């Protein structure tokens, strides 16, 4: 592989034909960055931490108080007196 440019200088070739032969790796890199002095470095994408939405606190449901059923007073039945049987000797 032939070197395109010395470390200090910068040449840009319009086409591969100008080189006369196979394009060196540097040319391939430069092809994509026309008009820039130096081939662009790939930027590392910084992962942004996603801000989580604050969770809303759930309101506790108030328990409904159960209404106590009023007990119906039972009417007391009058007890019938038992008739004593007469025993005949």
N, CA, C and O atoms as a GROMACS GRO file, in nm:
protein
  356
    1UNK      N    1   0.084  -0.120   0.000
    1UNK     CA    2   0.000   0.000   0.000
    1UNK      C    3   0.088   0.125   0.000
    1UNK      O    4   0.187   0.134   0.072
    2UNK      N    5   0.048   0.220  -0.083
    2UNK     CA    6   0.124   0.344  -0.089
    2UNK      C    7   0.060   0.447   0.004
    2UNK      O    8  -0.061   0.453   0.022
    3UNK      N    9   0.145   0.526   0.062
    3UNK     CA   10   0.096   0.625   0.158
    3UNK      C   11   0.048   0.750   0.083
    3UNK      O   12   0.112   0.797  -0.010
    4UNK      N   13  -0.065   0.800   0.125
    4UNK     CA   14  -0.121   0.914   0.054
    4UNK      C   15  -0.053   1.042   0.098
    4UNK      O   16  -0.010   1.121   0.014
    5UNK      N   17  -0.043   1.064   0.227
    5UNK     CA   18   0.021   1.187   0.272
    5UNK      C   19   0.106   1.161   0.393
    5UNK      O   20   0.081   1.070   0.472
    6UNK      N   21   0.208   1.243   0.406
    6UNK     CA   22   0.294   1.235   0.522
    6UNK      C   23   0.214   1.286   0.642
    6UNK      O   24   0.115   1.356   0.628
    7UNK      N   25   0.262   1.247   0.761
    7UNK     CA   26   0.183   1.284   0.880
    7UNK      C   27   0.153   1.433   0.891
    7UNK      O   28   0.046   1.468   0.940
    8UNK      N   29   0.241   1.520   0.848
    8UNK     CA   30   0.219   1.664   0.862
    8UNK      C   31   0.133   1.725   0.754
    8UNK      O   32   0.061   1.821   0.779
    9UNK      N   33   0.141   1.669   0.632
    9UNK     CA   34   0.070   1.735   0.522
    9UNK      C   35  -0.066   1.670   0.496
    9UNK      O   36  -0.099   1.563   0.547
   10UNK      N   37  -0.143   1.740   0.414
   10UNK     CA   38  -0.277   1.687   0.385
   10UNK      C   39  -0.305   1.707   0.237
   10UNK      O   40  -0.304   1.819   0.187
   11UNK      N   41  -0.329   1.596   0.168
   11UNK     CA   42  -0.366   1.606   0.027
   11UNK      C   43  -0.501   1.542   0.010
   11UNK      O   44  -0.537   1.446   0.080
   12UNK      N   45  -0.576   1.595  -0.082
   12UNK     CA   46  -0.704   1.531  -0.110
   12UNK      C   47  -0.714   1.504  -0.259
   12UNK      O   48  -0.696   1.593  -0.342
   13UNK      N   49  -0.744   1.380  -0.290
   13UNK     CA   50  -0.753   1.341  -0.431
   13UNK      C   51  -0.898   1.340  -0.472
   13UNK      O   52  -0.985   1.290  -0.400
   14UNK      N   53  -0.922   1.397  -0.589
   14UNK     CA   54  -1.060   1.405  -0.636
   14UNK      C   55  -1.118   1.269  -0.670
   14UNK      O   56  -1.234   1.240  -0.642
   15UNK      N   57  -1.035   1.189  -0.730
   15UNK     CA   58  -1.086   1.057  -0.765
   15UNK      C   59  -0.977   0.954  -0.747
   15UNK      O   60  -0.860   0.987  -0.726
   16UNK      N   61  -1.016   0.831  -0.756
   16UNK     CA   62  -0.920   0.722  -0.737
   16UNK      C   63  -0.820   0.721  -0.852
   16UNK      O   64  -0.705   0.680  -0.835
   17UNK      N   65  -0.863   0.767  -0.968
   17UNK     CA   66  -0.774   0.766  -1.085
   17UNK      C   67  -0.651   0.853  -1.064
   17UNK      O   68  -0.544   0.823  -1.117
   18UNK      N   69  -0.666   0.958  -0.988
   18UNK     CA   70  -0.552   1.048  -0.963
   18UNK      C   71  -0.440   0.977  -0.889
   18UNK      O   72  -0.323   1.015  -0.901
   19UNK      N   73  -0.475   0.877  -0.817
   19UNK     CA   74  -0.372   0.806  -0.740
   19UNK      C   75  -0.295   0.711  -0.831
   19UNK      O   76  -0.176   0.686  -0.811
   20UNK      N   77  -0.365   0.658  -0.929
   20UNK     CA   78  -0.301   0.560  -1.014
   20UNK      C   79  -0.278   0.432  -0.937
   20UNK      O   80  -0.166   0.402  -0.896
   21UNK      N   81  -0.381   0.360  -0.916
   21UNK     CA   82  -0.368   0.233  -0.843
   21UNK      C   83  -0.480   0.220  -0.741
   21UNK      O   84  -0.579   0.293  -0.742
   22UNK      N   85  -0.458   0.123  -0.652
   22UNK     CA   86  -0.566   0.101  -0.554
   22UNK      C   87  -0.560   0.211  -0.447
   22UNK      O   88  -0.452   0.254  -0.407
   23UNK      N   89  -0.677   0.256  -0.401
   23UNK     CA   90  -0.677   0.365  -0.304
   23UNK      C   91  -0.628   0.319  -0.168
   23UNK      O   92  -0.672   0.215  -0.118
   24UNK      N   93  -0.538   0.394  -0.110
   24UNK     CA   94  -0.490   0.357   0.022
   24UNK      C   95  -0.600   0.380   0.126
   24UNK      O   96  -0.697   0.451   0.101
   25UNK      N   97  -0.583   0.320   0.241
   25UNK     CA   98  -0.690   0.327   0.340
   25UNK      C   99  -0.723   0.469   0.382
   25UNK      O  100  -0.839   0.501   0.410
   26UNK      N  101  -0.623   0.556   0.386
   26UNK     CA  102  -0.648   0.692   0.429
   26UNK      C  103  -0.741   0.762   0.331
   26UNK      O  104  -0.829   0.839   0.372
   27UNK      N  105  -0.722   0.736   0.203
   27UNK     CA  106  -0.807   0.799   0.101
   27UNK      C  107  -0.952   0.756   0.121
   27UNK      O  108  -1.046   0.836   0.112
   28UNK      N  109  -0.965   0.629   0.149
   28UNK     CA  110  -1.100   0.577   0.169
   28UNK      C  111  -1.168   0.650   0.286
   28UNK      O  112  -1.287   0.681   0.282
   29UNK      N  113  -1.087   0.675   0.388
   29UNK     CA  114  -1.141   0.747   0.503
   29UNK      C  115  -1.178   0.890   0.464
   29UNK      O  116  -1.281   0.942   0.506
   30UNK      N  117  -1.092   0.952   0.383
   30UNK     CA  118  -1.112   1.093   0.349
   30UNK      C  119  -1.227   1.115   0.253
   30UNK      O  120  -1.286   1.223   0.248
   31UNK      N  121  -1.257   1.011   0.177
   31UNK     CA  122  -1.362   1.026   0.078
   31UNK      C  123  -1.494   1.072   0.140
   31UNK      O  124  -1.573   1.144   0.079
   32UNK      N  125  -1.513   1.030   0.262
   32UNK     CA  126  -1.641   1.060   0.326
   32UNK      C  127  -1.642   1.196   0.394
   32UNK      O  128  -1.747   1.245   0.433
   33UNK      N  129  -1.524   1.256   0.408
   33UNK     CA  130  -1.518   1.381   0.483
   33UNK      C  131  -1.458   1.490   0.398
   33UNK      O  132  -1.359   1.552   0.437
   34UNK      N  133  -1.514   1.516   0.283
   34UNK     CA  134  -1.462   1.620   0.196
   34UNK      C  135  -1.470   1.756   0.264
   34UNK      O  136  -1.568   1.787   0.332
   35UNK      N  137  -1.366   1.835   0.246
   35UNK     CA  138  -1.370   1.972   0.298
   35UNK      C  139  -1.331   1.982   0.444
   35UNK      O  140  -1.328   2.092   0.500
   36UNK      N  141  -1.301   1.870   0.506
   36UNK     CA  142  -1.255   1.876   0.645
   36UNK      C  143  -1.106   1.854   0.647
   36UNK      O  144  -1.053   1.776   0.568
   37UNK      N  145  -1.038   1.923   0.737
   37UNK     CA  146  -0.892   1.910   0.742
   37UNK      C  147  -0.853   1.769   0.783
   37UNK      O  148  -0.762   1.709   0.726
   38UNK      N  149  -0.921   1.718   0.880
   38UNK     CA  150  -0.885   1.586   0.931
   38UNK      C  151  -1.005   1.493   0.923
   38UNK      O  152  -1.119   1.536   0.937
   39UNK      N  153  -0.977   1.367   0.900
   39UNK     CA  154  -1.092   1.274   0.899
   39UNK      C  155  -1.163   1.280   1.034
   39UNK      O  156  -1.101   1.286   1.140
   40UNK      N  157  -1.292   1.277   1.025
   40UNK     CA  158  -1.374   1.293   1.145
   40UNK      C  159  -1.363   1.171   1.235
   40UNK      O  160  -1.368   1.057   1.190
   41UNK      N  161  -1.346   1.199   1.358
   41UNK     CA  162  -1.344   1.089   1.454
   41UNK      C  163  -1.486   1.050   1.487
   41UNK      O  164  -1.574   1.134   1.500
   42UNK      N  165  -1.505   0.923   1.500
   42UNK     CA  166  -1.640   0.878   1.536
   42UNK      C  167  -1.669   0.918   1.678
   42UNK      O  168  -1.593   0.888   1.770
   43UNK      N  169  -1.780   0.985   1.695
   43UNK     CA  170  -1.814   1.026   1.830
   43UNK      C  171  -1.882   0.913   1.900
   43UNK      O  172  -1.967   0.843   1.845
   44UNK      N  173  -1.843   0.898   2.023
   44UNK     CA  174  -1.908   0.795   2.100
   44UNK      C  175  -2.038   0.852   2.155
   44UNK      O  176  -2.039   0.960   2.214
   45UNK      N  177  -2.143   0.781   2.135
   45UNK     CA  178  -2.271   0.831   2.182
   45UNK      C  179  -2.281   0.807   2.331
   45UNK      O  180  -2.267   0.696   2.380
   46UNK      N  181  -2.307   0.916   2.399
   46UNK     CA  182  -2.322   0.901   2.542
   46UNK      C  183  -2.466   0.863   2.571
   46UNK      O  184  -2.560   0.925   2.522
   47UNK      N  185  -2.479   0.763   2.651
   47UNK     CA  186  -2.614   0.719   2.682
   47UNK      C  187  -2.672   0.811   2.787
   47UNK      O  188  -2.615   0.826   2.896
   48UNK      N  189  -2.782   0.871   2.756
   48UNK     CA  190  -2.842   0.962   2.849
   48UNK      C  191  -2.933   0.883   2.941
   48UNK      O  192  -3.016   0.803   2.899
   49UNK      N  193  -2.913   0.909   3.068
   49UNK     CA  194  -2.997   0.837   3.161
   49UNK      C  195  -3.137   0.896   3.157
   49UNK      O  196  -3.156   1.017   3.170
   50UNK      N  197  -3.230   0.811   3.139
   50UNK     CA  198  -3.368   0.856   3.125
   50UNK      C  199  -3.423   0.889   3.262
   50UNK      O  200  -3.418   0.809   3.355
   51UNK      N  201  -3.477   1.009   3.271
   51UNK     CA  202  -3.532   1.050   3.398
   51UNK      C  203  -3.669   0.988   3.413
   51UNK      O  204  -3.758   1.008   3.331
   52UNK      N  205  -3.681   0.913   3.517
   52UNK     CA  206  -3.809   0.845   3.536
   52UNK      C  207  -3.909   0.942   3.597
   52UNK      O  208  -3.877   1.026   3.680
   53UNK      N  209  -4.030   0.926   3.552
   53UNK     CA  210  -4.137   1.010   3.606
   53UNK      C  211  -4.159   0.970   3.751
   53UNK      O  212  -4.156   0.852   3.787
   54UNK      N  213  -4.183   1.072   3.834
   54UNK     CA  214  -4.207   1.042   3.974
   54UNK      C  215  -4.339   0.968   3.986
   54UNK      O  216  -4.441   1.008   3.930
   55UNK      N  217  -4.332   0.860   4.060
   55UNK     CA  218  -4.454   0.783   4.075
   55UNK      C  219  -4.548   0.853   4.172
   55UNK      O  220  -4.508   0.896   4.281
   56UNK      N  221  -4.672   0.865   4.131
   56UNK     CA  222  -4.770   0.928   4.218
   56UNK      C  223  -4.813   0.828   4.322
   56UNK      O  224  -4.835   0.710   4.293
   57UNK      N  225  -4.823   0.877   4.445
   57UNK     CA  226  -4.866   0.788   4.552
   57UNK      C  227  -5.015   0.763   4.538
   57UNK      O  228  -5.094   0.854   4.514
   58UNK      N  229  -5.050   0.638   4.554
   58UNK     CA  230  -5.191   0.602   4.545
   58UNK      C  231  -5.260   0.641   4.674
   58UNK      O  232  -5.212   0.613   4.784
   59UNK      N  233  -5.375   0.705   4.659
   59UNK     CA  234  -5.451   0.740   4.778
   59UNK      C  235  -5.520   0.616   4.830
   59UNK      O  236  -5.579   0.539   4.754
   60UNK      N  237  -5.511   0.600   4.960
   60UNK     CA  238  -5.576   0.484   5.019
   60UNK      C  239  -5.726   0.509   5.026
   60UNK      O  240  -5.772   0.615   5.070
   61UNK      N  241  -5.800   0.411   4.983
   61UNK     CA  242  -5.945   0.424   4.988
   61UNK      C  243  -5.991   0.407   5.131
   61UNK      O  244  -5.950   0.315   5.201
   62UNK      N  245  -6.079   0.498   5.174
   62UNK     CA  246  -6.132   0.486   5.309
   62UNK      C  247  -6.234   0.373   5.311
   62UNK      O  248  -6.319   0.360   5.223
   63UNK      N  249  -6.220   0.291   5.414
   63UNK     CA  250  -6.313   0.180   5.426
   63UNK      C  251  -6.446   0.232   5.477
   63UNK      O  252  -6.453   0.309   5.573
   64UNK      N  253  -6.551   0.190   5.411
   64UNK     CA  254  -6.683   0.231   5.454
   64UNK      C  255  -6.721   0.151   5.578
   64UNK      O  256  -6.704   0.029   5.584
   65UNK      N  257  -6.773   0.223   5.675
   65UNK     CA  258  -6.815   0.155   5.796
   65UNK      C  259  -6.946   0.083   5.768
   65UNK      O  260  -7.040   0.138   5.710
   66UNK      N  261  -6.950  -0.042   5.813
   66UNK     CA  262  -7.071  -0.119   5.793
   66UNK      C  263  -7.175  -0.075   5.893
   66UNK      O  264  -7.148  -0.063   6.013
   67UNK      N  265  -7.293  -0.052   5.842
   67UNK     CA  266  -7.402  -0.013   5.932
   67UNK      C  267  -7.450  -0.136   6.007
   67UNK      O  268  -7.475  -0.242   5.949
   68UNK      N  269  -7.460  -0.119   6.137
   68UNK     CA  270  -7.508  -0.231   6.217
   68UNK      C  271  -7.659  -0.242   6.202
   68UNK      O  272  -7.733  -0.145   6.215
   69UNK      N  273  -7.701  -0.364   6.175
   69UNK     CA  274  -7.844  -0.386   6.162
   69UNK      C  275  -7.907  -0.389   6.300
   69UNK      O  276  -7.859  -0.457   6.391
   70UNK      N  277  -8.013  -0.316   6.313
   70UNK     CA  278  -8.083  -0.316   6.441
   70UNK      C  279  -8.160  -0.446   6.454
   70UNK      O  280  -8.234  -0.487   6.365
   71UNK      N  281  -8.138  -0.508   6.569
   71UNK     CA  282  -8.208  -0.634   6.591
   71UNK      C  283  -8.351  -0.604   6.633
   71UNK      O  284  -8.376  -0.522   6.722
   72UNK      N  285  -8.441  -0.672   6.568
   72UNK     CA  286  -8.582  -0.655   6.605
   72UNK      C  287  -8.607  -0.731   6.734
   72UNK      O  288  -8.570  -0.847   6.751
   73UNK      N  289  -8.670  -0.662   6.823
   73UNK     CA  290  -8.700  -0.729   6.949
   73UNK      C  291  -8.813  -0.828   6.925
   73UNK      O  292  -8.919  -0.796   6.873
   74UNK      N  293  -8.783  -0.950   6.966
   74UNK     CA  294  -8.886  -1.052   6.949
   74UNK      C  295  -8.990  -1.032   7.057
   74UNK      O  296  -8.961  -1.010   7.175
   75UNK      N  297  -9.111  -1.041   7.012
   75UNK     CA  298  -9.218  -1.032   7.112
   75UNK      C  299  -9.221  -1.161   7.193
   75UNK      O  300  -9.228  -1.272   7.141
   76UNK      N  301  -9.217  -1.140   7.321
   76UNK     CA  302  -9.214  -1.259   7.406
   76UNK      C  303  -9.353  -1.324   7.411
   76UNK      O  304  -9.456  -1.261   7.438
   77UNK      N  305  -9.346  -1.452   7.384
   77UNK     CA  306  -9.473  -1.525   7.390
   77UNK      C  307  -9.501  -1.561   7.535
   77UNK      O  308  -9.412  -1.601   7.610
   78UNK      N  309  -9.626  -1.545   7.571
   78UNK     CA  310  -9.662  -1.582   7.708
   78UNK      C  311  -9.663  -1.732   7.718
   78UNK      O  312  -9.720  -1.803   7.636
   79UNK      N  313  -9.598  -1.778   7.822
   79UNK     CA  314  -9.592  -1.922   7.841
   79UNK      C  315  -9.726  -1.971   7.894
   79UNK      O  316  -9.784  -1.916   7.988
   80UNK      N  317  -9.771  -2.077   7.829
   80UNK     CA  318  -9.897  -2.137   7.875
   80UNK      C  319  -9.865  -2.223   7.995
   80UNK      O  320  -9.770  -2.301   7.997
   81UNK      N  321  -9.949  -2.205   8.096
   81UNK     CA  322  -9.928  -2.287   8.215
   81UNK      C  323  -9.976  -2.427   8.185
   81UNK      O  324 -10.084  -2.448   8.128
   82UNK      N  325  -9.895  -2.522   8.224
   82UNK     CA  326  -9.932  -2.660   8.202
   82UNK      C  327 -10.036  -2.702   8.306
   82UNK      O  328 -10.023  -2.675   8.425
   83UNK      N  329 -10.138  -2.766   8.256
   83UNK     CA  330 -10.240  -2.814   8.348
   83UNK      C  331 -10.189  -2.937   8.417
   83UNK      O  332 -10.138  -3.031   8.355
   84UNK      N  333 -10.203  -2.935   8.546
   84UNK     CA  334 -10.159  -3.054   8.617
   84UNK      C  335 -10.264  -3.164   8.599
   84UNK      O  336 -10.385  -3.144   8.615
   85UNK      N  337 -10.212  -3.278   8.565
   85UNK     CA  338 -10.302  -3.391   8.547
   85UNK      C  339 -10.344  -3.444   8.686
   85UNK      O  340 -10.263  -3.459   8.777
   86UNK      N  341 -10.469  -3.469   8.694
   86UNK     CA  342 -10.514  -3.526   8.823
   86UNK      C  343 -10.495  -3.677   8.820
   86UNK      O  344 -10.539  -3.747   8.729
   87UNK      N  345 -10.430  -3.720   8.920
   87UNK     CA  346 -10.404  -3.863   8.926
   87UNK      C  347 -10.507  -3.931   9.019
   87UNK      O  348 -10.520  -3.893   9.136
   88UNK      N  349 -10.576  -4.029   8.967
   88UNK     CA  350 -10.675  -4.098   9.048
   88UNK      C  351 -10.614  -4.230   9.096
   88UNK      O  352 -10.563  -4.310   9.018
   89UNK      N  353 -10.621  -4.247   9.226
   89UNK     CA  354 -10.569  -4.371   9.283
   89UNK      C  355 -10.673  -4.480   9.278
   89UNK      O  356 -10.646  -4.592   9.322
   0.00000   0.00000   0.00000
